[in-house]
């Protein structure tokens, strides 16, 4: 059995996902910066955190485009 989701509920779910992606983006950016300041011994971890941040940035841009077309062209 499949659930039917109306457009308002779908939009709420997308907005929740967008908020989650935004928080993750900020967290991974902060972690990347912290690790970069830690020096060469944490360089690989800093690169990994940066990569994860970029992945969340991509997700955020896609969700932004769904919720507000044209917004994804703005810098974050």
PyMOL CGO cylinders between C-alpha atoms (Angstrom):
from pymol import cmd
from pymol.cgo import CYLINDER

trace = [
    CYLINDER, 0.00, 0.00, 0.00, 1.36, 3.43, -0.93, 0.3, 1, 1, 1, 1, 1, 1,
    CYLINDER, 1.36, 3.43, -0.93, 0.62, 6.65, 0.88, 0.3, 1, 1, 1, 1, 1, 1,
    CYLINDER, 0.62, 6.65, 0.88, -0.71, 9.58, -1.07, 0.3, 1, 1, 1, 1, 1, 1,
    CYLINDER, -0.71, 9.58, -1.07, 1.02, 12.83, -0.19, 0.3, 1, 1, 1, 1, 1, 1,
    CYLINDER, 1.02, 12.83, -0.19, -0.55, 16.14, -1.13, 0.3, 1, 1, 1, 1, 1, 1,
    CYLINDER, -0.55, 16.14, -1.13, 1.52, 19.00, -2.51, 0.3, 1, 1, 1, 1, 1, 1,
    CYLINDER, 1.52, 19.00, -2.51, 1.55, 20.94, 0.78, 0.3, 1, 1, 1, 1, 1, 1,
    CYLINDER, 1.55, 20.94, 0.78, 2.97, 17.95, 2.66, 0.3, 1, 1, 1, 1, 1, 1,
    CYLINDER, 2.97, 17.95, 2.66, 5.50, 17.35, -0.08, 0.3, 1, 1, 1, 1, 1, 1,
    CYLINDER, 5.50, 17.35, -0.08, 6.64, 20.97, 0.13, 0.3, 1, 1, 1, 1, 1, 1,
    CYLINDER, 6.64, 20.97, 0.13, 6.95, 20.72, 3.93, 0.3, 1, 1, 1, 1, 1, 1,
    CYLINDER, 6.95, 20.72, 3.93, 9.08, 17.62, 3.56, 0.3, 1, 1, 1, 1, 1, 1,
    CYLINDER, 9.08, 17.62, 3.56, 11.32, 19.28, 0.99, 0.3, 1, 1, 1, 1, 1, 1,
    CYLINDER, 11.32, 19.28, 0.99, 11.68, 22.35, 3.23, 0.3, 1, 1, 1, 1, 1, 1,
    CYLINDER, 11.68, 22.35, 3.23, 12.64, 20.13, 6.20, 0.3, 1, 1, 1, 1, 1, 1,
    CYLINDER, 12.64, 20.13, 6.20, 15.19, 18.35, 4.02, 0.3, 1, 1, 1, 1, 1, 1,
    CYLINDER, 15.19, 18.35, 4.02, 16.53, 21.72, 2.87, 0.3, 1, 1, 1, 1, 1, 1,
    CYLINDER, 16.53, 21.72, 2.87, 16.89, 22.94, 6.48, 0.3, 1, 1, 1, 1, 1, 1,
    CYLINDER, 16.89, 22.94, 6.48, 18.72, 19.73, 7.39, 0.3, 1, 1, 1, 1, 1, 1,
    CYLINDER, 18.72, 19.73, 7.39, 21.06, 20.03, 4.39, 0.3, 1, 1, 1, 1, 1, 1,
    CYLINDER, 21.06, 20.03, 4.39, 21.79, 23.66, 5.31, 0.3, 1, 1, 1, 1, 1, 1,
    CYLINDER, 21.79, 23.66, 5.31, 22.70, 22.71, 8.90, 0.3, 1, 1, 1, 1, 1, 1,
    CYLINDER, 22.70, 22.71, 8.90, 24.92, 19.88, 7.68, 0.3, 1, 1, 1, 1, 1, 1,
    CYLINDER, 24.92, 19.88, 7.68, 26.61, 22.22, 5.20, 0.3, 1, 1, 1, 1, 1, 1,
    CYLINDER, 26.61, 22.22, 5.20, 27.42, 24.70, 7.96, 0.3, 1, 1, 1, 1, 1, 1,
    CYLINDER, 27.42, 24.70, 7.96, 28.65, 21.93, 10.28, 0.3, 1, 1, 1, 1, 1, 1,
    CYLINDER, 28.65, 21.93, 10.28, 30.97, 20.42, 7.64, 0.3, 1, 1, 1, 1, 1, 1,
    CYLINDER, 30.97, 20.42, 7.64, 32.31, 23.85, 6.67, 0.3, 1, 1, 1, 1, 1, 1,
    CYLINDER, 32.31, 23.85, 6.67, 33.11, 24.56, 10.31, 0.3, 1, 1, 1, 1, 1, 1,
    CYLINDER, 33.11, 24.56, 10.31, 34.73, 21.14, 10.75, 0.3, 1, 1, 1, 1, 1, 1,
    CYLINDER, 34.73, 21.14, 10.75, 36.79, 21.64, 7.61, 0.3, 1, 1, 1, 1, 1, 1,
    CYLINDER, 36.79, 21.64, 7.61, 38.01, 25.02, 8.86, 0.3, 1, 1, 1, 1, 1, 1,
    CYLINDER, 38.01, 25.02, 8.86, 38.86, 23.62, 12.30, 0.3, 1, 1, 1, 1, 1, 1,
    CYLINDER, 38.86, 23.62, 12.30, 40.79, 20.72, 10.78, 0.3, 1, 1, 1, 1, 1, 1,
    CYLINDER, 40.79, 20.72, 10.78, 42.62, 23.01, 8.35, 0.3, 1, 1, 1, 1, 1, 1,
    CYLINDER, 42.62, 23.01, 8.35, 43.78, 25.11, 11.30, 0.3, 1, 1, 1, 1, 1, 1,
    CYLINDER, 43.78, 25.11, 11.30, 45.04, 21.93, 12.99, 0.3, 1, 1, 1, 1, 1, 1,
    CYLINDER, 45.04, 21.93, 12.99, 47.81, 21.73, 10.42, 0.3, 1, 1, 1, 1, 1, 1,
    CYLINDER, 47.81, 21.73, 10.42, 49.29, 19.21, 8.02, 0.3, 1, 1, 1, 1, 1, 1,
    CYLINDER, 49.29, 19.21, 8.02, 48.64, 16.22, 10.26, 0.3, 1, 1, 1, 1, 1, 1,
    CYLINDER, 48.64, 16.22, 10.26, 44.87, 16.75, 9.78, 0.3, 1, 1, 1, 1, 1, 1,
    CYLINDER, 44.87, 16.75, 9.78, 45.00, 17.78, 6.10, 0.3, 1, 1, 1, 1, 1, 1,
    CYLINDER, 45.00, 17.78, 6.10, 43.36, 14.57, 4.85, 0.3, 1, 1, 1, 1, 1, 1,
    CYLINDER, 43.36, 14.57, 4.85, 40.54, 14.89, 7.37, 0.3, 1, 1, 1, 1, 1, 1,
    CYLINDER, 40.54, 14.89, 7.37, 40.09, 18.55, 6.37, 0.3, 1, 1, 1, 1, 1, 1,
    CYLINDER, 40.09, 18.55, 6.37, 39.80, 17.54, 2.69, 0.3, 1, 1, 1, 1, 1, 1,
    CYLINDER, 39.80, 17.54, 2.69, 37.24, 14.88, 3.60, 0.3, 1, 1, 1, 1, 1, 1,
    CYLINDER, 37.24, 14.88, 3.60, 35.19, 17.42, 5.57, 0.3, 1, 1, 1, 1, 1, 1,
    CYLINDER, 35.19, 17.42, 5.57, 35.38, 19.88, 2.68, 0.3, 1, 1, 1, 1, 1, 1,
    CYLINDER, 35.38, 19.88, 2.68, 34.19, 17.20, 0.25, 0.3, 1, 1, 1, 1, 1, 1,
    CYLINDER, 34.19, 17.20, 0.25, 31.25, 16.36, 2.51, 0.3, 1, 1, 1, 1, 1, 1,
    CYLINDER, 31.25, 16.36, 2.51, 30.40, 20.05, 2.74, 0.3, 1, 1, 1, 1, 1, 1,
    CYLINDER, 30.40, 20.05, 2.74, 30.43, 20.32, -1.05, 0.3, 1, 1, 1, 1, 1, 1,
    CYLINDER, 30.43, 20.32, -1.05, 28.06, 17.36, -1.28, 0.3, 1, 1, 1, 1, 1, 1,
    CYLINDER, 28.06, 17.36, -1.28, 25.60, 19.04, 1.09, 0.3, 1, 1, 1, 1, 1, 1,
    CYLINDER, 25.60, 19.04, 1.09, 25.98, 22.27, -0.86, 0.3, 1, 1, 1, 1, 1, 1,
    CYLINDER, 25.98, 22.27, -0.86, 24.93, 20.43, -4.02, 0.3, 1, 1, 1, 1, 1, 1,
    CYLINDER, 24.93, 20.43, -4.02, 21.91, 18.91, -2.27, 0.3, 1, 1, 1, 1, 1, 1,
    CYLINDER, 21.91, 18.91, -2.27, 20.98, 22.33, -0.91, 0.3, 1, 1, 1, 1, 1, 1,
    CYLINDER, 20.98, 22.33, -0.91, 21.16, 23.91, -4.37, 0.3, 1, 1, 1, 1, 1, 1,
    CYLINDER, 21.16, 23.91, -4.37, 18.87, 21.22, -5.82, 0.3, 1, 1, 1, 1, 1, 1,
    CYLINDER, 18.87, 21.22, -5.82, 16.32, 21.63, -3.03, 0.3, 1, 1, 1, 1, 1, 1,
    CYLINDER, 16.32, 21.63, -3.03, 16.52, 25.43, -3.35, 0.3, 1, 1, 1, 1, 1, 1,
    CYLINDER, 16.52, 25.43, -3.35, 15.75, 25.12, -7.05, 0.3, 1, 1, 1, 1, 1, 1,
    CYLINDER, 15.75, 25.12, -7.05, 12.70, 22.97, -6.29, 0.3, 1, 1, 1, 1, 1, 1,
    CYLINDER, 12.70, 22.97, -6.29, 11.35, 25.32, -3.61, 0.3, 1, 1, 1, 1, 1, 1,
    CYLINDER, 11.35, 25.32, -3.61, 12.39, 28.63, -5.17, 0.3, 1, 1, 1, 1, 1, 1,
    CYLINDER, 12.39, 28.63, -5.17, 13.33, 28.37, -8.86, 0.3, 1, 1, 1, 1, 1, 1,
    CYLINDER, 13.33, 28.37, -8.86, 16.23, 30.65, -9.71, 0.3, 1, 1, 1, 1, 1, 1,
    CYLINDER, 16.23, 30.65, -9.71, 17.53, 30.82, -6.15, 0.3, 1, 1, 1, 1, 1, 1,
    CYLINDER, 17.53, 30.82, -6.15, 20.25, 28.26, -6.81, 0.3, 1, 1, 1, 1, 1, 1,
    CYLINDER, 20.25, 28.26, -6.81, 22.14, 30.81, -8.89, 0.3, 1, 1, 1, 1, 1, 1,
    CYLINDER, 22.14, 30.81, -8.89, 22.77, 32.87, -5.72, 0.3, 1, 1, 1, 1, 1, 1,
    CYLINDER, 22.77, 32.87, -5.72, 26.02, 32.17, -3.85, 0.3, 1, 1, 1, 1, 1, 1,
    CYLINDER, 26.02, 32.17, -3.85, 25.80, 30.48, -0.43, 0.3, 1, 1, 1, 1, 1, 1,
]
cmd.load_cgo(trace, "trace")
